[in-house]
Amino acid sequence: MKSPWFKRILFGLAAVAVIALLAWSLREQPALVDVAEVKQGPMKVTVREEGVTRVREVYAVSAPIAGQLSRTLLNEGDRVKAGETVVAAIHPLAPPLIDRRTEAELLAARDAARSGVGIAESELQRAETALRLAETELGRALKLAVPGVISESALHRATNEFELQKAAVEAAKATVGFRRAELASAEARLMQPGSAALDAKGCCVDVLAPVDGVVLAVAAKSEQAVAAGARIADIGNTTDLEIVADLLSADAVRIGHGTKALVRDWGGERSLEATIRRVDPAAFTKVSALGIEEQRVNTVLDLDEGDGRLGHGYRVFVELAIWECADCLQVPISALFRNGSDWNVFLLTGDRVKQTAVEIGHMNDEVAQILGGVTSGDIVVLHPADTLADNSRAERRE
């Protein structure tokens, strides 16, 4: 017969095994984490903003006078030569349509002008007849004055009368010319649009290209009436480009003339180098996509080496270096998290993590400068979960 102590020992061992199994199943499981090493190395903080290319000097060709603009034969992209290529031709404007009442008044004025011409021609005939008579009298007086038949005063009167009639003829001729000009003016006022006299006119003004370059835009393509100063086309040299980008005013104060930049995402295979030429002294307010008002500053950059595929108004992205360090301690920003007002990281030591406060300097999109709290070679946890706490067990994810 088995001893009761043997059963008790078996039950005791079974109980210990169950308790041990339960304790093992309830023990803390190590969290799988991604890690990175704190390193020394070069670091750069950049600002990336959208910009637009533009021709440095754009010439706006405008109408020098009011008139009828002929259809523009140039298209965007056509090359022009200064002083030779005709950008536009401007003809005189056609007269306005004449209503019946105005036409009747103008017809009456024309008839009056014709009558005035007739009167002036009659006066001219009378003056010419009087001149011939005075000339005959003068000739007779000269013949009679030689033998002394007439006095010297009578000769003077004949001479003066001839001169007076001669002047009267000149005045009558001038009057006829004046009256004929009045008649021509009255007939010109009767011209309607589309008349043969108007269609026979030639071009009044040819507008020539001011510089060698390319047509950037045509503002007036079709034939139309234009006022003086109306914009016709824009011309510029697309090989002489600059870039304008609007930066936050807080970033603009950290750059200046001569700052180097890279032009990216412009469509080419490589980045283009550029140099800041000017930072505007005045800012402007711009509303962001999130509805936030921002103070922006226009910054103008010169391309150190252009590309023939770039043109006027192309979108580019400008990357400006606002801070650089040749050798500084840095940590991935994905390892940082906030603990109140301080920055913290989790250091992985063995199979445990330790929450450590760090002092942060500059930051970019990938790493942050470490001023204190960790040293080079320390292992930090990336993307720490909310369940991770100080002294928790952790294991590297393979």
FITI-767947 format. One line per field, with one value per residue (C-alpha): x, y, z. Coordinates in pm, whole numbers, plus 50000, padded with zeros to 5 digits. Example, Ala and Ser with C-alpha at 12.3 -4.5 7.8 and 13.67 -1.06 7.14 Angstrom:
// residues 2
xx [51230_51367]
yy [49550_49894]
zz [50780_50714]
END
This chain:
// residues 398
xx [50000_50142_50240_50024_50342_50415_50081_50139_50477_50330_50053_50309_50531_50230_50127_50479_50485_50152_50263_50592_50412_50169_50454_50642_50333_50270_50628_50705_50758_51036_50908_51048_51200_51389_51713_51979_52319_52406_52680_52923_52917_52841_52496_52307_51978_51802_51488_51295_51049_50871_50997_50934_51180_51151_51338_51556_51451_51102_51014_50645_50571_50279_50096_50266_49945_49575_49465_49354_49592_49645_49641_49966_50156_50400_50338_50478_50827_50909_51252_51276_51560_51594_51496_51406_51120_50778_50581_50266_50127_49886_49653_49440_49102_48797_48559_48238_47905_47704_47339_47081_47062_47438_47459_47203_47402_47727_47564_47443_47793_47939_47694_47778_48148_48086_47901_48189_48430_48211_48202_48577_48639_48411_48607_48927_48796_48694_49036_49216_49004_49081_49450_49454_49283_49535_49820_49685_49646_50001_50137_49952_50072_50434_50408_50248_50490_50791_50686_50543_50177_50079_50216_50446_50171_49936_50208_50246_49870_49869_50162_50000_49671_49853_50024_49694_49515_49803_49777_49402_49453_49689_49436_49159_49369_49435_49064_48987_49239_49089_48736_48845_49009_48682_48500_48749_48705_48327_48349_48594_48347_48093_48313_48160_48356_48453_48466_48719_48910_48968_49060_49333_49534_49873_50020_50071_50312_50520_50610_50954_51109_51310_51564_51682_51496_51185_50817_50701_50334_50100_49836_49663_49650_49347_49285_49131_49115_49375_49440_49779_49985_49785_50002_50064_50333_50611_50964_51265_51582_51512_51884_51906_51686_51652_51446_51217_51102_50902_51051_50919_51055_51208_51412_51494_51683_51921_52035_52179_52356_52585_52417_52438_52128_52027_51742_51563_51254_51258_51219_51583_51803_52035_52014_52119_52334_52219_52328_52110_52137_51879_51649_51369_51362_50980_50762_50404_50122_50032_49765_49890_49695_49594_49446_49732_49858_50234_50484_50676_50979_51068_51420_51587_51850_52086_52150_52521_52462_52133_51960_51810_51497_51398_51177_50986_50742_50854_50802_51110_51199_51481_51684_51879_52133_52067_52304_52591_52814_53122_53121_52848_52668_52332_52039_51747_51445_51226_51394_51287_50970_50839_50825_50670_50890_51196_51313_51373_51503_51501_51851_51876_52115_52121_51756_51630_51549_51633_51444_51700_51655_51860_51941_51862_52027_51941_51704_51640_51398_51608_51836_51875_52190_52258_52415_52400_52242_52387_52724_52846_52783_52472_52181_51844_51497_51327_50955_50901_50549_50324_50349_50725_50837_51158_51335_51103_51234_51310_51465_51604_51390_51588]
yy [50000_50343_50586_50900_51106_51001_51142_51463_51507_51449_51702_51952_51915_51955_52272_52415_52336_52508_52814_52826_52794_53069_53297_53234_53314_53635_53763_54093_54034_54239_54498_54475_54811_54972_55136_55374_55486_55837_55956_56240_56385_56680_56833_57093_57274_57380_57564_57426_57656_57668_57923_58046_58118_58446_58634_58894_59175_59147_59411_59492_59611_59857_60071_60413_60568_60491_60316_59997_59713_59464_59092_58993_58733_58642_58353_58266_58124_58306_58469_58842_59077_59426_59704_59460_59228_59393_59305_59495_59736_60013_60185_60494_60430_60430_60724_60665_60601_60913_60935_61100_61429_61471_61369_61637_61899_61790_61796_62149_62250_62093_62284_62606_62537_62482_62812_62979_62838_62981_63324_63321_63223_63508_63754_63617_63677_64034_64099_63960_64178_64487_64392_64370_64711_64863_64710_64865_65205_65185_65107_65403_65634_65529_65615_65955_66041_66032_66338_66504_66474_66360_66474_66271_66236_66078_65823_65745_65695_65448_65257_65237_65123_64841_64728_64737_64526_64281_64238_64199_63913_63737_63779_63642_63338_63275_63304_63049_62809_62862_62799_62485_62354_62417_62217_61927_61929_61918_61628_61440_61463_61285_60974_60655_60350_60119_60389_60353_60662_60513_60168_60320_60433_60279_60159_60439_60289_59971_59865_59697_59458_59653_59372_59039_58755_58540_58629_58532_58628_58787_59001_59121_58855_58954_59280_59535_59899_59983_60285_60444_60237_59915_59606_59404_59148_59060_58992_58862_58657_58311_58239_58507_58364_58431_58260_58427_58239_58369_58270_58306_58627_58423_58225_58529_58701_58402_58426_58706_58809_58533_58243_57927_57726_57419_57414_57079_56915_57141_56847_56779_56492_56696_56980_57329_57559_57914_58214_58466_58810_59001_58961_59217_59463_59453_59152_59078_58876_58545_58298_57938_57631_57584_57934_58077_58428_58428_58707_58624_58786_58760_58631_58656_58402_58388_58052_57970_57742_57742_57480_57548_57353_57605_57892_58189_58110_57749_57603_57493_57412_57603_57451_57704_57620_57839_57653_57408_57207_57015_56773_56759_56500_56408_56176_56084_56305_55992_55899_56224_56273_56537_56498_56821_57097_56873_56649_56284_55963_55597_55449_55073_54915_54535_54428_54740_55094_55405_55733_56012_56389_56550_56907_56984_57242_57272_57038_56941_56693_56390_56453_56685_56832_56700_56945_56713_56406_56128_56046_55911_55540_55526_55322_55502_55366_55488_55564_55473_55342_55491_55162_55193_55323_55376_55047_54846_54535_54574_54372_54485_54411_54213]
zz [50000_49895_50166_50203_50204_49852_49734_49922_49759_49415_49481_49611_49304_49077_49261_49233_48860_48809_49003_48812_48480_48580_48691_48366_48156_48351_48343_48157_47785_47619_47369_47015_46925_46641_46748_46616_46733_46850_46613_46547_46198_45971_45991_45791_45858_45538_45436_45139_44967_44634_44384_44030_43751_43566_43298_43463_43227_43075_42816_42780_42426_42430_42175_42137_42002_41994_41677_41506_41588_41305_41384_41552_41351_41631_41869_42209_42169_41843_41838_41765_41679_41820_41578_41295_41393_41362_41674_41576_41316_41415_41167_41226_41382_41150_41197_41392_41219_41132_41231_41002_41187_41193_40828_40733_40924_40757_40411_40474_40587_40273_40048_40231_40177_39805_39785_39966_39707_39429_39592_39642_39280_39164_39380_39229_38874_38968_39121_38816_38584_38794_38789_38409_38388_38632_38434_38111_38279_38413_38067_37918_38197_38142_37770_37838_38112_37878_37671_37982_37883_38237_38565_38788_39053_38798_38719_39090_39125_38833_38981_39326_39178_38997_39318_39509_39250_39241_39620_39587_39342_39587_39866_39644_39557_39926_39997_39725_39879_40224_40099_39914_40233_40418_40148_40179_40556_40523_40275_40504_40791_40573_40531_40674_40799_40513_40246_39965_40076_40421_40291_40075_40378_40460_40788_41034_41291_41300_41655_41651_41904_42167_42235_42102_42270_42271_42279_42629_42598_42344_42510_42193_41924_41715_41531_41764_41862_42126_42346_42385_42628_42575_42633_42317_42404_42650_42525_42717_42700_42845_42880_43151_43427_43798_44068_44320_44630_44925_45260_45612_45761_46046_45789_45576_45859_45879_45517_45309_44993_44866_45047_44838_44746_44550_44299_44307_44157_43851_43611_43531_43636_43859_44105_43996_44207_44277_44483_44665_44508_44708_45007_44986_45276_45303_45386_45286_45441_45283_45398_45406_45295_45659_45676_45885_45808_45752_45694_45379_45215_44847_44789_44446_44341_44043_43876_43874_43576_43388_43177_42835_42926_43193_43090_43227_43510_43575_43923_44118_44479_44646_44931_45140_45412_45719_45957_45914_46148_46034_46328_46593_46803_46651_46702_46472_46548_46551_46881_47053_47252_47486_47863_47983_47847_47804_47525_47621_47460_47561_47589_47536_47786_47775_47780_47960_47844_48040_47991_47959_47923_47645_47545_47181_46956_46586_46403_46044_45890_45987_46285_46582_46733_47085_47331_47632_47792_47575_47424_47093_47057_47280_47144_47133_47062_46745_46743_47110_47182_47449_47646_47681_48023_48215_48301_48072_47905_47535_47258_46925_46626_46374]
END
